[in-house]
Amino acid sequence: MAISPSQRRYLRSLAHDLHPVILLGAKGATDAVVKELDLALSHHELVKVKLSGGDKDEREAQIGTLIEGTSAENVQQIGHIVVLFRRNEEDPRLALPR
């Protein structure tokens, strides 16, 4: 599901006040982290993740692993923080603008 630019702006505004739900440690994006993120996305739909240290390429790889493992959309990335969104088809919590 691709989100439009206006929906992306709306989600960024909602994510502004959120605190990171998932914190990646030294091991990075493991299978256990992907599973926890999947549960968090199912419950919240919009989740902030704090990536572990490292260079930009390492952070991009971590984001790729998280998105691939959860089928989420990357809403925004600023430094070590990434905001991910995945619509809960059974019980949608966020009403997106068209």
Secondary structure by P-SEA (a helix, b strand, c coil): ccccaaaaaaaaaaacccccccccccccccaaaaaaaaaaaacccbbbbbbccccaaaaaaaaaaaaaacccccccccccbbbbbbbccccccccccc
